Amino acid sequence: MGGPGCHVVAARSGRGTPPTRGCRARGPAMARPYCSLNMATVQLSQRPLLVLAGAVVLHVILISAQVSTTAGIPFIQVVTFGIFSEVQRGTMTGVDSARSLWTGYVDLRDAQAENEKLKRELQSLQVRLQEERAQAQRAENFRQLLELRERAGVETVASEIIAGPADPEFRNMTIDKGSLDGVARDMAVLSPAGIVGRVILSSPRAARVQMLIDRNAAAGAMIERTRVQGLVVGQSATLRMDYVPGTADVKQGDLVVTSGIDKIYPKGFLIGSVESLSRGAGSFHEITVRPSVDFSRLEEVLVVTTPPPAITAQQIANEAEAIAAQQRRQAQVAQNGTPSNASPRNASPQGTAPRAVPPAAPPSRNATPPANATPCAPGPGAEPL
Amino acid sequence: VKFAASLAAIAVALALQTTLASLVIRGTAALDLVLIVVVYLSLISGPVGGVLIGSAAGLAQDALASGIIGIGGLAKTVVGFVAGFLGTQFILTAPLSRFVVFFITTLLHAAIFMGLYTLLEVRHFDSPWGPMMSQAVGNGFLGVVGAQLVELLPGLRDRRKARRPARP
């Protein structure tokens, strides 16, 4: 009853002999298949759990083939599909991983070449962008110069800066217009932001311009708000306004413009603004002026080819009267401590802005400043214009 | 020969089961003759034989029934294996022990059979414990009686032969 297979076969043969003997008795031709079948049966008989598992699986498959789900699909299809879908999912995951790995490797190989190519394109585009910006900036500069030319009301020649200073101590530059274009010595050079300087040397096709911030440069100036006059002298980076009386009404931030007294710069052009002021040791203010022109970014300038309009004798007389009134007022303030008028501008006989013109004839460009600080010539530390 | 005899016994049981089905009262005390035969044959043939006999009998019974083919086969396969395993591990010749085996295997068969149907939502069984227990008891009694009869028949025949006077 359920004994080992060999025993069963031997018992069934009724001879009580081992199966191998029975196999031999059947002859060599039949021995091997018969013995193999017997051995398989014996092995299966010794593994009842394996037989049970096989039978259960077969029954489950048979049942699944007949059962349908609520959707009407055979259960075996659902199970098979579910199992195979997981297999497919795993396979696809593996394939995708391998593909992504491969594509990543290929992309990595191409990335370097593409990176180099993109870098070259980027550099080219950056150069083009800079060119476009430069052209736009030049167009803007030309537009401002054109506006300045129309506003100034003087004859000008537009020129381009072609060279900077040869020595950092000397603030000068070279422009591309010379005597052939009407540029001559002591002509004022302007920019849309204000006064740049004057021409100190002219060749047929170029000219050298001394910037206003050069230590050897100076210009007649006045405070735009109070019309107090003085002399602006270069300090290499900033400007210094000299010969402004200590009693004059000057505030930080006041605009400083050309007075025109020097016969070089036309009157009323912006020089800068008062950056700081203090009462000096003498009777004058010590005023530092911040230039309105950024000399480091100049590209195009205008050269004023027409001299400033000549001052008539009547204008000189009016200016002398105004200065005299201002001096009297200042003397009165010094004696009483209270000014008779709030603003020097109101002290003008004609009610117009006073002009700091010396009482005598207009000063020459190389004249020495008078003792009463009339800004007609550079002060100490500044060479005559 | 033994396998053929087993198949014949299953066929007889199936025939009796189908003919005696009309005698079942409202189906509450249904006897499973095929199951009784399977359990008995498994007890005497071991787990492998029980698996084979159970599978064959169950599939045949399922094929004749209107249910899903394989559920009864699976249930009888497991039952055959369990009965064969018990037969090889224990001496189950006493009526009481055989009754217990029939009783337990009937419950196991019902559990698998109803469980699979319920699991697959093909058939619903309302309060199955009563029919299950009655069937288990009936199968137990009938199995014990049937086994005793089957085992007594060869001895009875031999005794009759022994009583006959020898011919001169």
Chai-1 contact restraints between the chains, C-beta under 6 A:
chainA,res_idxA,chainB,res_idxB,connection_type,confidence,min_distance_angstrom,max_distance_angstrom,comment,restraint_id
A,M1,B,I44,contact,1.0,0.0,6.0,A-B,restraint_1
A,G2,B,G46,contact,1.0,0.0,6.0,A-B,restraint_2
A,G2,B,T88,contact,1.0,0.0,6.0,A-B,restraint_3
A,S45,B,V48,contact,1.0,0.0,6.0,A-B,restraint_4
A,P48,B,P47,contact,1.0,0.0,6.0,A-B,restraint_5
A,P48,B,V48,contact,1.0,0.0,6.0,A-B,restraint_6
A,V51,B,V48,contact,1.0,0.0,6.0,A-B,restraint_7
A,V51,B,V51,contact,1.0,0.0,6.0,A-B,restraint_8
A,L52,B,V51,contact,1.0,0.0,6.0,A-B,restraint_9
A,L52,B,F81,contact,1.0,0.0,6.0,A-B,restraint_10
A,A55,B,V51,contact,1.0,0.0,6.0,A-B,restraint_11
A,A55,B,S55,contact,1.0,0.0,6.0,A-B,restraint_12
A,A55,B,T77,contact,1.0,0.0,6.0,A-B,restraint_13
A,H59,B,G70,contact,1.0,0.0,6.0,A-B,restraint_14
A,H59,B,G73,contact,1.0,0.0,6.0,A-B,restraint_15
A,H59,B,L74,contact,1.0,0.0,6.0,A-B,restraint_16
A,L62,B,G70,contact,1.0,0.0,6.0,A-B,restraint_17
A,I63,B,I68,contact,1.0,0.0,6.0,A-B,restraint_18
A,I63,B,G70,contact,1.0,0.0,6.0,A-B,restraint_19
A,I63,B,I71,contact,1.0,0.0,6.0,A-B,restraint_20
A,Q66,B,I68,contact,1.0,0.0,6.0,A-B,restraint_21
A,V67,B,L120,contact,1.0,0.0,6.0,A-B,restraint_22
